[in-house]
């Protein structure tokens, strides 16, 4: 199955945020990376919204006020305009 251009852009942003989180914050969210690779980026983005428990990694980012690195939806991926 081919990814749409928007899905491909979103997937790239989700993979990139893993590296940014490690480099800028010193935290490597391996579970997040695994979810993106096994479930796909869209399903991985939806998972935290469906879970009733907040992940430890997400809490670390909240406490450090680094929501720009959250494993939610990378803002750059939402802009799908050509």
C-alpha positions as a printed Julia matrix, in Angstrom:
82×3 Matrix{Float64}:
  0.0    0.0    0.0
  1.39   3.39  -1.02
  1.44   6.2    1.47
 -0.14   9.46   0.47
  2.11  12.48   0.35
  0.6   13.74   3.61
  1.17  10.4    5.34
  4.75  10.29   4.09
  5.39  13.82   5.38
  3.81  12.94   8.72
  5.88   9.76   8.99
  9.09  11.69   8.31
  8.18  14.22  11.01
  7.43  11.45  13.52
 10.79   9.77  12.84
 12.61  13.11  13.02
 11.08  13.97  16.4
 12.68  10.85  17.88
 16.14  12.15  16.95
 15.37  15.7   18.06
 14.19  14.48  21.45
 17.41  12.58  21.98
 19.71  15.32  20.76
 17.96  18.3   22.37
 16.67  16.73  25.57
 18.9   13.71  26.14
 15.95  11.33  26.24
 15.64   8.65  23.57
 11.99   7.5   23.4
 12.61   3.94  22.21
  9.02   2.84  22.79
  7.83   5.71  20.62
 10.27   4.75  17.87
  9.12   1.13  18.06
  5.45   2.18  17.79
  6.13   4.32  14.71
  8.03   1.52  13.02
  5.6   -1.28  13.84
  2.22   0.48  13.9
  2.87   3.31  11.49
  3.02   6.99  12.27
 -0.73   7.67  12.23
 -1.54   4.81  14.63
  1.39   5.78  16.86
  0.08   9.36  17.07
 -3.39   8.13  17.99
 -2.23   5.67  20.65
 -1.45   8.24  23.4
 -4.9    9.72  22.85
 -6.53   6.32  23.38
 -4.48   5.24  26.4
 -5.83   5.98  29.84
 -2.34   6.17  31.35
  0.22   8.84  30.45
  3.63   7.48  29.48
  6.7    8.21  31.61
  8.43   9.78  28.61
  5.53  12.14  28.01
  5.59  13.17  31.68
  9.32  13.92  31.43
  8.66  16.26  28.52
  5.76  17.96  30.31
  7.81  18.53  33.47
 10.66  19.97  31.43
  8.21  22.15  29.45
  9.38  20.55  26.21
  6.02  19.78  24.66
  7.55  20.73  21.32
  9.19  17.3   21.53
  6.05  15.45  22.59
  5.2   12.09  21.09
  1.86  13.53  20.12
  1.49  15.29  16.81
  4.5   17.12  15.44
  3.19  20.51  14.36
  5.32  20.51  11.2
  3.53  17.36  10.06
  0.11  18.96  10.29
  0.84  21.4    7.51
  0.05  19.31   4.46
 -0.38  22.24   2.1
  1.65  21.97  -1.11
